[in-house]
Amino acid sequence: MSEQPTRNKRLQKKMYLGEWAILGFEFSFKLTEASDEQYELFFNSLEELVNTEELYISLDNNSESFEGSVTSAQRYGNATEEDRAAIEALLNKHSIVSEVKVGGLVDAFYEM
């Protein structure tokens, strides 16, 4: 029988557990062949959304396939369902983007 150890609030905060857990989500998409202007428009709109909503985004690419994760830029802030919907809508809005997948909210420190 493995029980979770009891941790004081200070340690929970340092480990981002309990009420200090940080929520985020992962997403992926592919880019089709396009002009430099189309790529610039897409990445500029993604940057604008991330800055406006005060989010952190990490993005890795493998040729034409991209995978990323999103969390809040606030110290103990969380990504929200509205953030998920906004990212998904932005990705689906651009014709150069295909195979969009947006995951659910999870603990960014322990499940992503």
Sequence and secondary structure as in RCSB ss.txt:
>XXXX:A:sequence
MSEQPTRNKRLQKKMYLGEWAILGFEFSFKLTEASDEQYELFFNSLEELVNTEELYISLDNNSESFEGSVTSAQR
YGNATEEDRAAIEALLNKHSIVSEVKVGGLVDAFYEM
>XXXX:A:secstr
        HHHHHHTT GGG  EEEEEEEEE S  HHHHHHHHHHHHHHHHHTTEEEEEEEETTEEEEEEEESST
T    HHHHHHHHHHHHHSTTEEEEEE   EETTTT 
